[in-house]
């Protein structure tokens, strides 16, 4: 089947490549010619494991091309996936739909100019409930609009797109349902559940899923605060809870909390939309989920501040991690960088290391210092903060690193370092929700 993918950010680029890998003929479209040109040359402009190799393979197959021409897109196909950003509005927590609406308007304008009398617009962007219906009212009967939310995780986007746990298709017409069933037939044959529903439910599935995951993270971090006050251990607590099959271990991970472009944005958008609907009491808990998550950053700053004697003034601080999560170079709403910046503003000299995100982090926080080697980031440090759980940080040699720092003190805000190993190497190790680490080793 022929289709276009409008927008070549992470979601759009991955969707275009994966649809071509499934056997469809795909035209990726971005109004930024540099992005379209880079992808057409087989060069992704962001880090996503496995994408570069799959991009080159699908380009070579002839099933995938990229362009910046909307005229070409309208001539190429009548099915268009909209994969454009819906960021948080500056004046509220609501989603900014200006890019999404502009993309839909542009596709319809060029489709009409090409003589197409019917177009299927498939929204993959995360949007408020009712967006598809409002888009139909805006664009008229020539536009059939469906909702097909994405559930990919950065760092695992290829796997999550080619072998998803489910595909949700929100449709308004039999034509849209038939088209989406045809597109996702290879996945359905492989056993992926295809959930067909109305557009409002499909739109809400994505928002509700992210809100639930965010709630689990904030819940266990709230418990970590209680652990700090009572002497309980949050990792043992989480393990005891996760053993209950009704709860499970997924996202029940204490630490620095969530960041990135999805969870926080989506819970704020859902809360704002609920309030617009007069359901403020029903979504009020989402505001608290957001507040608990944001508070974790300050808790880690204060924990590190106590380790350096109560003041960062004149101290050297090494930061391990800049991306909001491992296997990604995305620094949007990065908890690691928020902590680094807060410490810098308190008078410390801060040096940050990350395996993939240094360039993006430097552009977002030019006042911070960056290092391409862990040893350089930690050189003469009075405290080291482990803030993004890259696998290579778990494999660090604490004895070798102790020879580089001024004071062997580390805050493990992601709970992935081995306390016994680091303490045996002479380090003082602290972690949120684990006050027992303050006690002498036995």
C-alpha positions in Angstrom: 0.0 0.0 0.0 1.1 3.6 -0.7 1.1 6.1 2.1 2.8 9.2 3.2 4.2 10.0 6.7 4.0 13.8 7.5 6.7 14.8 9.9 10.0 13.1 10.3 10.8 13.5 14.0 11.4 10.4 16.0 7.8 9.1 15.6 7.5 9.9 12.0 10.9 8.7 10.8 10.5 5.4 12.7 7.0 4.9 11.4 8.0 5.6 7.8 11.0 3.2 8.0 9.0 0.4 9.7 6.0 0.7 7.4 8.4 0.3 4.4 10.1 -2.6 6.2 6.6 -4.3 6.4 6.3 -4.0 2.6 4.4 -0.8 2.1 5.5 2.0 -0.3 6.2 5.1 1.8 7.0 8.7 1.2 8.3 10.6 4.2 7.5 14.3 4.2 9.1 17.1 6.2 8.8 20.8 5.4 12.4 21.2 6.6 14.5 20.2 3.5 17.6 19.5 5.6 15.8 16.8 7.6 14.3 15.2 4.4 17.7 15.3 2.7 19.5 13.8 5.6 17.0 10.9 5.9 17.0 10.4 2.1 20.8 10.0 2.4 20.4 7.4 5.2 21.5 9.7 8.0 19.1 10.0 10.9 19.4 13.3 12.7 18.7 11.8 16.2 19.9 8.7 18.0 17.7 5.7 18.0 19.3 2.2 18.2 18.8 0.2 15.0 17.3 3.1 13.0 20.3 3.9 10.8 20.7 0.3 9.5 17.0 -0.2 8.9 16.7 3.2 7.2 19.5 2.3 4.8 17.9 -1.1 4.1 14.5 0.3 3.3 15.9 3.1 1.1 17.8 0.5 -0.9 14.6 -1.5 -1.3 13.0 1.3 -3.2 10.0 1.3 -0.9 11.0 4.4 1.0 11.7 8.0 -0.2 11.7 11.4 1.5 10.7 14.8 0.2 9.9 18.3 1.4 7.2 18.8 -1.3 3.6 18.6 -0.1 2.5 18.6 -3.8 4.5 15.4 -4.3 2.9 13.9 -1.2 -0.6 14.7 -2.3 0.1 13.1 -5.7 1.7 10.1 -4.2 -1.1 8.7 -2.0 -4.5 9.4 -0.4 -3.5 8.0 3.0 -1.4 10.3 5.2 -0.1 9.6 8.7 0.2 12.8 10.7 3.3 12.6 13.0 3.9 16.2 14.0 4.6 17.5 17.5 1.8 18.6 19.9 3.9 20.4 22.6 2.5 21.9 25.7 1.2 25.4 25.3 3.2 28.1 27.0 0.1 29.7 28.6 -1.3 26.5 30.0 -0.8 22.7 30.3 -3.0 22.1 27.3 -1.7 20.6 24.1 -0.7 23.0 21.3 -2.4 21.7 18.2 -1.2 24.4 15.8 1.4 22.1 14.0 -1.1 19.3 13.8 -3.9 21.4 12.4 -1.5 23.2 10.0 -0.3 19.8 8.7 -3.8 18.6 8.1 -4.8 21.9 6.4 -1.8 21.7 4.1 -2.4 18.1 3.1 -6.0 18.8 2.3 -5.1 22.0 0.3 -2.6 20.1 -1.9 -4.9 17.1 -2.2 -7.7 19.2 -3.6 -5.3 20.9 -5.9 -4.3 17.4 -7.2 -8.0 16.6 -7.8 -8.4 14.0 -5.0 -12.0 13.9 -3.7 -11.3 11.8 -0.7 -8.3 11.7 1.7 -7.6 9.6 4.8 -5.7 11.5 7.5 -4.4 9.2 10.3 -3.3 11.0 13.4 -0.4 9.4 15.3 0.3 12.6 17.3 -0.9 12.7 20.9 -4.0 14.9 20.9 -6.9 15.8 23.2 -10.0 13.7 23.0 -12.3 15.0 20.2 -9.6 16.3 18.0 -10.5 14.0 15.1 -14.1 15.0 15.1 -13.2 18.7 15.3 -10.8 18.1 12.3 -13.6 16.6 10.2 -15.8 19.6 11.0 -12.9 21.9 10.0 -11.9 20.2 6.8 -15.2 19.0 5.4 -16.5 15.8 3.9 -13.5 15.2 1.7 -11.4 14.4 4.8 -11.8 11.1 6.6 -9.9 11.2 9.9 -8.7 8.3 12.0 -6.7 8.1 15.2 -3.8 5.6 15.4 -1.8 6.6 18.5 1.8 5.5 18.9 3.1 3.8 22.0 6.8 3.7 21.2 9.5 4.1 23.8 12.6 6.1 22.9 15.5 3.8 22.7 13.2 0.9 21.8 11.2 2.6 19.0 12.0 0.1 16.2 10.9 -2.9 18.3 7.9 -1.1 19.6 6.7 -0.2 16.1 7.4 -3.5 14.3 6.4 -5.7 17.2 3.9 -3.7 19.3 1.9 -5.0 22.2 -1.2 -3.6 20.5 -2.4 -1.4 17.6 -5.2 0.9 18.4 -7.3 2.2 15.4 -9.9 4.8 16.0 -12.1 5.1 13.0 -15.3 6.9 11.8 -16.0 5.1 8.6 -15.8 1.5 7.2 -13.3 2.8 4.6 -10.9 4.0 7.3 -11.2 0.7 9.2 -10.5 -1.4 6.1 -7.5 0.7 5.2 -5.9 0.5 8.6 -6.6 -3.3 8.8 -4.8 -3.7 5.5 -1.9 -1.6 6.7 -1.4 -3.5 9.9 -2.3 -6.9 8.5 1.3 -8.2 8.8 1.3 -7.4 12.5 -2.1 -8.9 13.0 -0.9 -12.1 11.3 2.0 -12.2 13.7 -0.4 -12.1 16.7 -0.5 -8.3 17.5 -4.0 -7.4 18.9 -5.7 -4.8 16.7 -8.2 -2.8 18.7 -10.7 -1.0 16.5 -12.8 1.6 18.2 -14.1 5.2 17.8 -11.7 8.1 17.4 -12.4 9.6 20.9 -11.6 6.3 22.6 -8.4 5.8 20.6 -7.3 9.4 21.5 -8.0 8.7 25.2 -6.1 5.4 25.2 -2.8 7.1 24.6 -3.4 9.8 27.2 -4.8 7.4 29.8 -1.9 5.0 29.3 0.7 7.7 29.9 -1.1 9.1 32.8 -1.3 5.6 34.5 2.5 5.0 33.9 3.3 8.4 35.3 1.2 7.7 38.3 3.1 4.5 39.1 6.4 6.3 38.9 5.2 9.2 41.1 3.6 6.8 43.6 6.8 4.8 44.2 8.7 8.1 44.6 6.2 9.3 47.1 6.9 6.0 49.0 10.6 6.8 48.7 10.0 10.0 50.6 8.3 8.0 53.3 11.2 5.5 53.3 13.6 8.4 53.9 11.6 9.5 56.9 11.1 6.1 58.4 14.3 4.1 57.6 12.6 1.7 55.2 14.2 0.7 51.9 12.4 1.7 48.7 13.9 -0.9 46.5 12.8 -3.7 48.8 9.5 -2.1 49.1 9.1 -1.9 45.3 10.1 -5.5 45.0 7.6 -6.6 47.6 4.8 -4.7 45.8 5.9 -5.9 42.3 5.5 -9.5 43.4 1.8 -9.0 43.5 0.6 -9.9 40.0 -2.1 -7.2 40.3 0.6 -4.5 40.6 3.6 -5.8 38.6 7.1 -4.3 38.3 6.7 -2.1 35.2 7.3 1.6 35.9 7.4 0.9 39.7 10.9 2.3 39.6 12.0 4.9 42.2 14.6 7.5 41.6 14.8 10.8 39.8 11.4 10.6 38.1 10.3 10.9 34.5 11.2 13.5 31.9 11.1 13.7 28.1 8.5 14.9 25.7 5.6 12.6 26.6 4.6 11.7 30.2 4.7 15.2 31.8 3.2 16.9 28.7 0.4 14.3 28.4 -0.7 14.3 32.1 -0.8 18.1 32.0 -2.8 18.0 28.8 -5.2 15.5 30.2 -5.6 17.5 33.3 -6.3 20.7 31.4 -8.8 19.0 29.1 -10.6 17.4 32.1 -10.9 20.8 33.7 -12.2 22.2 30.4 -14.9 19.5 30.5 -15.9 20.5 34.1 -14.2 17.4 35.5 -11.5 19.1 37.6 -12.1 16.8 40.6 -11.7 13.7 38.5 -8.3 14.7 37.2 -7.0 16.7 40.2 -4.7 13.8 41.2 -2.8 14.3 37.9 -1.6 17.6 39.2 -0.2 15.9 42.3 1.4 13.2 40.2 3.2 16.0 38.3 4.2 17.8 41.5 5.6 14.6 43.1 7.7 14.0 40.0 9.1 17.5 39.8 9.9 17.4 43.5 12.3 14.4 43.0 14.8 16.7 41.2 15.1 19.0 44.2 15.3 16.1 46.6 18.4 14.8 44.7 19.9 18.3 44.7 19.5 18.5 48.5 20.9 15.0 49.0 24.0 16.0 47.1 24.3 19.3 48.9 24.3 17.5 52.3 27.2 15.3 51.0 29.3 18.3 50.2 28.8 19.9 53.7 25.7 22.0 53.1 26.8 24.3 50.3 27.8 23.9 46.6 29.8 27.1 46.6 33.3 26.4 45.2 32.6 22.7 44.8 33.2 20.5 41.8 30.4 18.2 40.7 30.5 15.4 38.2 27.3 14.5 36.5 26.7 11.1 34.8 23.9 11.5 32.3 22.3 14.2 30.3 19.6 12.5 28.3 16.2 12.1 29.9 16.6 8.3 29.6 19.2 5.8 28.3 19.5 4.8 24.6 18.4 8.2 23.5 20.0 11.6 22.8 16.8 13.4 23.8 17.2 16.1 26.5 13.7 17.6 26.5 12.7 18.1 30.1 15.7 16.0 31.2 15.7 15.5 35.0 19.5 15.1 34.8 20.0 18.4 33.2 17.5 20.1 35.6 19.5 18.8 38.5 22.8 19.8 36.9 21.6 23.4 36.2 20.1 23.7 39.7 23.5 22.8 41.2 25.4 25.2 38.9 23.1 28.0 40.0 24.0 27.2 43.6 27.6 28.0 42.9 29.2 24.7 41.9 31.5 24.0 38.9 29.5 21.3 37.0 30.8 18.9 34.4 28.4 16.6 32.6 29.0 13.4 30.7 26.6 11.4 28.5 27.3 8.8 25.8 25.0 10.3 23.2 23.4 13.5 24.3 26.3 16.0 24.9 25.7 18.0 21.7 21.9 18.4 22.5 22.6 19.1 26.1 25.2 21.8 25.3 22.7 23.5 23.0 20.0 23.5 25.7 22.3 24.4 28.6 25.3 26.3 27.3 26.3 27.5 30.8 27.1 23.9 31.9 30.4 22.3 31.1 30.6 19.0 29.3 33.1 16.2 29.0 33.4 13.3 26.5 35.0 11.0 29.0 33.6 9.9 32.4 37.0 10.5 34.1 37.1 14.1 32.8 33.6 14.8 34.0 34.5 13.5 37.5 38.0 15.0 37.7 38.6 16.5 41.2 34.8 16.2 41.9 33.6 16.7 45.5 30.5 14.6 44.6 29.4 12.5 41.6 25.7 12.3 40.6 24.4 9.3 38.6 21.4 10.7 36.9 20.7 8.7 33.7 20.9 4.9 33.9 23.1 4.2 30.9 24.5 0.6 31.0 28.1 1.8 30.9 27.7 3.6 34.2 26.7 0.4 35.9 29.9 -1.1 34.6 32.2 1.7 35.9 35.2 0.7 38.1 34.7 2.6 41.4 38.3 2.1 42.4 39.6 3.6 39.2 37.1 6.5 39.5 38.1 7.1 43.1 41.6 7.9 41.9 40.2 10.8 39.8 37.8 12.5 42.2 38.7 14.7 45.1 36.1 13.2 47.5 34.7 9.7 46.7 31.0 10.5 47.3 28.3 9.5 44.9 24.5 10.0 44.7 22.8 7.1 42.8 19.6 8.8 41.8 18.7 5.8 39.5 19.4 3.0 41.9 21.5 0.9 39.5 24.9 1.1 41.1 26.0 -1.7 43.4 26.3 -0.1 46.8 28.5 -2.9 48.2 30.9 -2.6 45.4 31.2 1.2 45.6 31.5 1.2 49.4 34.2 -1.5 49.3 36.1 0.9 47.0 35.9 3.6 49.6 32.9 5.6 48.3 30.2 7.2 50.3 27.0 6.3 48.4 23.6 7.8 48.9 20.3 7.1 47.1 16.8 8.5 47.5 14.6 6.3 49.6 17.5 4.2 50.9 18.4 5.7 54.3 20.0 2.4 55.4 22.9 3.2 53.0 23.9 5.9 55.5 24.7 3.2 58.1 28.2 1.6 58.3 28.7 -1.5 56.2 28.6 -4.8 58.1 
